[in-house]
Amino acid sequence: MIEVIEGLPEGVVGLEAVGEVTADDYESVAVPAIERARGDRSKVRLLYVLGGRFTGYTGGAMWQDAELGISHPFSWERIAVVTDHDHVRTMVKGLGWLIPGKVKVFPLSARSDAESWVTA
C-alpha cells in the first residue's frame, strides 16, 4: 500500500510504500495526492519513502510507477527517493534521467536530508 506523509509544505507530496504496493495504490492514493498538490501549479515536488516496511511491487504497480513519472514528464520539479533497497536505488539512478527535473536518491538514514532537499 501507499500512505500519504502528512505535514509537508504546500506543493510537496510525501508518499511511503508499505508492504506490497499495487496498481490500485497508485490510482487511489498516489495520483489523487499528486493532483491535489499540483492544483494550479505547473510543478510538484515528491518525497517517496520505501523503507523497511516495503516488501515489493506487483507487476501492475511497477508499470503504474513508471507511467506516473513518464505521463507527466514536465510536472516534476524535484523527486527525492528514500530507500536502502538496492534494486530501487539502481532503478532510480538508471532511469531518473528520463524525468526533466531533479531526481535524487537518499539512504533511509538521510531521510531528513531528503525532506530538506525536496522542500528547499
WOHU-V844612 format. One line per field, one symbol per residue. burial: + if it has 16 or more other C-alpha atoms within 10 Angstrom, else -. A space follows every 50 residues. Layout:
burial = ???
This chain:
burial = ++--------+++++++++-+++-++---+--++--++----++++++++ +--+-++---++-++--++-----+++++++++++--++--+---+--++ +-++++++--+--++--++-
